[in-house]
Amino acid sequence: MPHITGHDRSQLLLLPESLDDYVGPENPVRFIEAFVDGLDLAAAGFARVEPKDTGRPSYLPGDLLKLYIYGYLNRIRSSRRLEAETHRNVEVIWLLRHLKPDFKTIADFRRDNRKAFRPVFRQFVLLCKQLDLFGRELLAVDGTRIKAVNNKDRNFTRASLAEFIKLADKKLDDYLQRLDQNDVAEQATGGSRVENLREKIAAVRERRDRCQKMLAELERTGEDQISLTDPDSRAMAAHTHVAVGYNVQVAVDTKHKLIVEQQVTSQVVDMGLLTETAEPAKEILGVDTIDVVADKGYFKIEDIEACEKAGMAPYVPRPQRGPSVRAGLFRKHEFEYDAETDSMICPAGQHLQPYTSSLMRGLKKINYANRAACRDCPLRSRCTDNQFRSVSRLENEAVLDRMAARLAQRPGILDQRRESVEHPFGTIKQWMYQGAFLMRRLEKVRAEFSLTALAYNIRRVLNLVHFDELMAAVTAMPG
């Protein structure tokens, strides 16, 4: 039995096949086209939506936006690779109707419209809300570090600059002493060694001057570090395995693990970003109250209090840190506060009374102790190495007591957080191959991640919703 063979490439066809026949009725490119065609691109902030009467015609912003959404959805982010797809990829040829923009045009579109991609992401979130894909009961907030276009050798902190200047001064002293010693002796032999020393001295002085200028710039701006390739990027914590990068924050609805809100920041730690990330997500979902869960990296009493005031119930575990934890002694959470008597009840059942107060970050901090009880306490060796144990409490720490009570009632909520919010990051970094940004500066990086989050959500929705239902919702979407 003969094998199945293809057509002769030189065979002329009387009735050529339509390009539309190559794209199936449920191909994602049909959704991309319908979604972009339903957007108000001018309202989103895209440039050149209306063509000018004079000059060379430009591409429609919608066509280039379709190309980028397709690219990010299919793990193609490079403008050169996107250009190549316009020549060989049948889906892209169908989507752009045979348009073939060059890579410079494609790259300039992403750069020039960097502020417009976030509204597109928001519009798709509203479409997900219309499809009832959000549970609107629990938001999981987390952050991850994504590498920037900046090598770690091109990032400097105050400490590293001061240390280099110190070492440079020491090296210069050594070179100058050797230069004085060899100056006379080398004259007879042509001075080659002296000349080498002078070159080394000039090179060290040049680097030292550059470091002094960077240190002066840090003093002027008040920043802790400076990056030379991408000035907005920052050196991240060592455990993240990202040397220099950005901190990406997301708020995920736990029903279907869809990203509701996302932002990119240069802040190295997550502390203080809980309300800033969760509150816009709450507003988009259109609820009066919602639960928000995050890991202990977000534990900051001011932020947790702001979260409550914004109509959100935070669930953030308290980190175990401090000298008592390191020494293996009783921890602060083992002391119970009694509001009626304004005292702390220690593990031995004794009441610690307020004795001093101070200010911490503008908040009143009250210290509690009971010297007499500590003196004869049988648990003293497990409680303190000093004459008595002192426990502090902030004036608004009742917000932490309420949160601890909520966590005790829902012990599984932290596992639910991990299962929900780690899914987008795992998909983005592993399946979508986006462990590093391609662009420099914060605004451009934010545009890039808006496309990334949009592509992630589209991929999730394509797997969750029947294609006909999805297309019907896009058609009904207000422009």
QUIUR-V36709 format. One record per residue. N is the residue number from 0. RES is the residue in three letters. SS is DSSP state (H for helix, E for strand, L for the rest). Layout:
# QUIUR-V36709
n = (N:N)
res = (RES:RES)
ss = (SS:SS)
This chain:
# QUIUR-V36709
n = (0:1:2:3:4:5:6:7:8:9:10:11:12:13:14:15:16:17:18:19:20:21:22:23:24:25:26:27:28:29:30:31:32:33:34:35:36:37:38:39:40:41:42:43:44:45:46:47:48:49:50:51:52:53:54:55:56:57:58:59:60:61:62:63:64:65:66:67:68:69:70:71:72:73:74:75:76:77:78:79:80:81:82:83:84:85:86:87:88:89:90:91:92:93:94:95:96:97:98:99:100:101:102:103:104:105:106:107:108:109:110:111:112:113:114:115:116:117:118:119:120:121:122:123:124:125:126:127:128:129:130:131:132:133:134:135:136:137:138:139:140:141:142:143:144:145:146:147:148:149:150:151:152:153:154:155:156:157:158:159:160:161:162:163:164:165:166:167:168:169:170:171:172:173:174:175:176:177:178:179:180:181:182:183:184:185:186:187:188:189:190:191:192:193:194:195:196:197:198:199:200:201:202:203:204:205:206:207:208:209:210:211:212:213:214:215:216:217:218:219:220:221:222:223:224:225:226:227:228:229:230:231:232:233:234:235:236:237:238:239:240:241:242:243:244:245:246:247:248:249:250:251:252:253:254:255:256:257:258:259:260:261:262:263:264:265:266:267:268:269:270:271:272:273:274:275:276:277:278:279:280:281:282:283:284:285:286:287:288:289:290:291:292:293:294:295:296:297:298:299:300:301:302:303:304:305:306:307:308:309:310:311:312:313:314:315:316:317:318:319:320:321:322:323:324:325:326:327:328:329:330:331:332:333:334:335:336:337:338:339:340:341:342:343:344:345:346:347:348:349:350:351:352:353:354:355:356:357:358:359:360:361:362:363:364:365:366:367:368:369:370:371:372:373:374:375:376:377:378:379:380:381:382:383:384:385:386:387:388:389:390:391:392:393:394:395:396:397:398:399:400:401:402:403:404:405:406:407:408:409:410:411:412:413:414:415:416:417:418:419:420:421:422:423:424:425:426:427:428:429:430:431:432:433:434:435:436:437:438:439:440:441:442:443:444:445:446:447:448:449:450:451:452:453:454:455:456:457:458:459:460:461:462:463:464:465:466:467:468:469:470:471:472:473:474:475:476:477:478)
res = (MET:PRO:HIS:ILE:THR:GLY:HIS:ASP:ARG:SER:GLN:LEU:LEU:LEU:LEU:PRO:GLU:SER:LEU:ASP:ASP:TYR:VAL:GLY:PRO:GLU:ASN:PRO:VAL:ARG:PHE:ILE:GLU:ALA:PHE:VAL:ASP:GLY:LEU:ASP:LEU:ALA:ALA:ALA:GLY:PHE:ALA:ARG:VAL:GLU:PRO:LYS:ASP:THR:GLY:ARG:PRO:SER:TYR:LEU:PRO:GLY:ASP:LEU:LEU:LYS:LEU:TYR:ILE:TYR:GLY:TYR:LEU:ASN:ARG:ILE:ARG:SER:SER:ARG:ARG:LEU:GLU:ALA:GLU:THR:HIS:ARG:ASN:VAL:GLU:VAL:ILE:TRP:LEU:LEU:ARG:HIS:LEU:LYS:PRO:ASP:PHE:LYS:THR:ILE:ALA:ASP:PHE:ARG:ARG:ASP:ASN:ARG:LYS:ALA:PHE:ARG:PRO:VAL:PHE:ARG:GLN:PHE:VAL:LEU:LEU:CYS:LYS:GLN:LEU:ASP:LEU:PHE:GLY:ARG:GLU:LEU:LEU:ALA:VAL:ASP:GLY:THR:ARG:ILE:LYS:ALA:VAL:ASN:ASN:LYS:ASP:ARG:ASN:PHE:THR:ARG:ALA:SER:LEU:ALA:GLU:PHE:ILE:LYS:LEU:ALA:ASP:LYS:LYS:LEU:ASP:ASP:TYR:LEU:GLN:ARG:LEU:ASP:GLN:ASN:ASP:VAL:ALA:GLU:GLN:ALA:THR:GLY:GLY:SER:ARG:VAL:GLU:ASN:LEU:ARG:GLU:LYS:ILE:ALA:ALA:VAL:ARG:GLU:ARG:ARG:ASP:ARG:CYS:GLN:LYS:MET:LEU:ALA:GLU:LEU:GLU:ARG:THR:GLY:GLU:ASP:GLN:ILE:SER:LEU:THR:ASP:PRO:ASP:SER:ARG:ALA:MET:ALA:ALA:HIS:THR:HIS:VAL:ALA:VAL:GLY:TYR:ASN:VAL:GLN:VAL:ALA:VAL:ASP:THR:LYS:HIS:LYS:LEU:ILE:VAL:GLU:GLN:GLN:VAL:THR:SER:GLN:VAL:VAL:ASP:MET:GLY:LEU:LEU:THR:GLU:THR:ALA:GLU:PRO:ALA:LYS:GLU:ILE:LEU:GLY:VAL:ASP:THR:ILE:ASP:VAL:VAL:ALA:ASP:LYS:GLY:TYR:PHE:LYS:ILE:GLU:ASP:ILE:GLU:ALA:CYS:GLU:LYS:ALA:GLY:MET:ALA:PRO:TYR:VAL:PRO:ARG:PRO:GLN:ARG:GLY:PRO:SER:VAL:ARG:ALA:GLY:LEU:PHE:ARG:LYS:HIS:GLU:PHE:GLU:TYR:ASP:ALA:GLU:THR:ASP:SER:MET:ILE:CYS:PRO:ALA:GLY:GLN:HIS:LEU:GLN:PRO:TYR:THR:SER:SER:LEU:MET:ARG:GLY:LEU:LYS:LYS:ILE:ASN:TYR:ALA:ASN:ARG:ALA:ALA:CYS:ARG:ASP:CYS:PRO:LEU:ARG:SER:ARG:CYS:THR:ASP:ASN:GLN:PHE:ARG:SER:VAL:SER:ARG:LEU:GLU:ASN:GLU:ALA:VAL:LEU:ASP:ARG:MET:ALA:ALA:ARG:LEU:ALA:GLN:ARG:PRO:GLY:ILE:LEU:ASP:GLN:ARG:ARG:GLU:SER:VAL:GLU:HIS:PRO:PHE:GLY:THR:ILE:LYS:GLN:TRP:MET:TYR:GLN:GLY:ALA:PHE:LEU:MET:ARG:ARG:LEU:GLU:LYS:VAL:ARG:ALA:GLU:PHE:SER:LEU:THR:ALA:LEU:ALA:TYR:ASN:ILE:ARG:ARG:VAL:LEU:ASN:LEU:VAL:HIS:PHE:ASP:GLU:LEU:MET:ALA:ALA:VAL:THR:ALA:MET:PRO:GLY)
ss = (L:L:L:L:L:L:L:L:L:L:L:L:L:L:L:L:L:L:H:H:H:H:L:L:L:L:L:H:H:H:H:H:H:H:H:H:H:L:L:L:H:H:H:H:L:L:L:L:L:L:L:L:L:L:L:L:L:L:L:L:H:H:H:H:H:H:H:H:H:H:H:H:H:L:L:L:L:L:H:H:H:H:H:H:H:H:H:H:L:H:H:H:H:H:H:H:L:L:L:L:L:L:H:H:H:H:H:H:H:H:H:H:L:L:L:L:H:H:H:H:H:H:H:H:H:H:H:H:H:H:L:L:L:L:L:L:L:E:E:E:E:E:E:E:E:E:E:L:L:L:L:H:H:H:E:E:E:H:H:H:H:H:H:H:H:H:H:H:H:H:H:H:H:H:H:H:H:H:H:H:H:H:H:H:H:H:H:L:L:L:L:H:H:H:H:H:H:H:H:H:H:H:H:H:H:H:H:H:H:H:H:H:H:H:H:H:H:H:H:H:H:L:L:L:E:E:E:L:L:L:L:L:L:E:E:L:L:H:H:H:L:L:L:E:E:E:E:E:E:E:E:E:E:L:L:L:L:E:E:E:E:E:E:E:E:L:L:L:L:L:L:L:L:H:H:H:H:H:H:H:H:H:H:H:H:L:L:L:L:E:E:E:E:E:L:H:H:H:L:L:H:H:H:H:H:H:H:H:H:L:L:E:E:E:E:E:L:L:L:L:L:L:H:H:H:H:H:L:L:L:L:H:H:H:L:E:E:E:L:L:L:L:E:E:E:L:L:L:L:L:E:E:E:E:E:E:E:E:E:E:L:L:E:E:E:E:E:E:E:L:H:H:H:H:H:L:L:L:L:H:H:H:H:L:L:L:L:L:L:L:E:E:E:E:L:L:L:H:H:H:H:H:H:H:H:H:H:H:H:L:L:L:H:H:H:H:H:H:H:H:H:H:H:H:H:H:H:H:H:H:H:L:L:L:L:E:L:L:L:L:L:H:H:H:H:H:H:H:H:H:H:H:H:H:H:H:H:H:H:H:H:H:H:H:L:L:H:H:H:H:H:H:H:H:H:L:L:L:L)
